[in-house]
Amino acid sequence: MIDHLRERYGPLLFHQSGGCCDGSAPLCYEEGDFRVGTSDARLGELHGCPFYMAHDQFEYSEHMQLTIDVEEGRGASFSLGIPLGVRFVIRSRLFSDDEYARLAPVAQASS
């Protein structure tokens, strides 16, 4: 799905703001259509696309392994998959103590 969206829209980025409902889902944007704030943490890349999370949401998630998936269904957001009938979802599990000890620091975004 990411390859399809990138072919259609160009470079992409993912952001998860937190909160309830669609705020708890990772959203896919065209790079440049979403302004990443200085309080957003860059967690890494998702299939070559930067993935950011709001810092307050990251505080809840920093002890978890996050897996981003795509499934059929419509969310009520501005994510690029919505017109195609898909949405991105996040699945999580707690890290073991050993896994958590080996994690690299997360970088803050710069605007």
C-alpha positions in Angstrom: 0.0 0.0 0.0 2.8 2.4 0.8 4.4 1.8 -2.6 1.1 2.4 -4.3 0.6 5.7 -2.3 4.1 6.8 -3.0 3.7 6.2 -6.7 0.5 8.2 -6.7 1.6 11.1 -4.4 5.4 11.1 -4.2 7.3 11.2 -0.9 5.2 10.4 2.2 5.4 10.7 6.0 3.5 9.1 8.8 2.3 10.8 12.0 0.4 9.6 15.0 -0.9 12.4 17.2 -2.5 10.4 20.0 -5.9 10.8 21.6 -8.9 8.8 20.9 -10.6 7.6 17.7 -8.6 8.5 14.6 -6.1 10.4 16.7 -4.8 7.1 17.8 -4.2 5.8 14.3 -1.1 6.5 12.2 -1.9 8.9 9.4 -0.2 9.0 6.0 0.4 12.4 4.4 2.2 13.7 1.4 5.6 15.0 2.6 5.1 18.8 3.0 1.3 18.5 3.7 1.8 18.0 7.4 4.0 20.2 9.5 6.0 18.2 12.0 6.3 20.1 15.3 9.3 20.3 17.6 7.4 18.2 20.2 7.1 15.3 17.7 9.4 12.4 18.1 10.9 10.7 15.0 10.6 7.0 15.7 12.2 5.8 12.5 11.0 4.9 9.1 8.1 2.9 7.8 9.0 1.4 4.4 11.3 4.3 3.6 8.9 7.0 5.0 9.7 9.0 8.2 7.4 8.1 11.1 6.7 10.7 13.8 4.6 10.5 17.0 3.4 13.3 19.2 5.7 13.5 22.3 2.8 12.9 24.8 1.7 9.9 22.8 5.3 8.6 22.7 5.4 8.8 26.5 2.6 6.2 26.6 4.2 4.1 23.9 7.9 4.1 24.6 7.8 0.8 26.4 6.0 -0.9 23.5 6.9 -2.5 20.2 4.7 -0.8 17.6 3.7 -2.6 14.4 2.0 -0.5 11.7 -0.5 -2.4 9.6 -3.1 -1.6 6.9 -6.6 -3.0 6.8 -9.8 -2.5 4.8 -12.1 0.1 6.3 -12.7 3.8 6.4 -11.4 6.1 9.1 -12.6 9.7 9.5 -9.2 11.4 8.8 -7.1 13.0 6.2 -4.8 9.9 5.7 -4.1 9.2 2.1 -5.4 5.6 2.3 -9.0 6.7 3.1 -10.1 7.3 -0.5 -8.8 3.8 -1.3 -10.9 2.2 1.4 -8.0 1.4 3.7 -6.7 2.7 6.9 -3.4 2.3 8.8 -3.6 0.8 12.3 -1.1 0.3 15.1 -0.7 -2.8 17.1 1.5 -2.9 20.2 3.0 -5.2 22.8 5.2 -4.4 25.8 9.0 -4.8 25.3 10.7 -7.3 27.6 13.2 -5.7 30.0 16.1 -6.9 27.8 14.6 -5.5 24.6 13.9 -2.1 26.3 17.5 -1.9 27.6 18.8 -2.3 24.0 16.7 0.5 22.4 18.4 3.5 20.8 17.3 7.0 21.8 14.5 8.6 19.9 15.2 11.9 18.1 13.0 15.0 18.5 11.8 16.6 15.3 13.1 20.0 14.2 10.9 22.4 12.4 
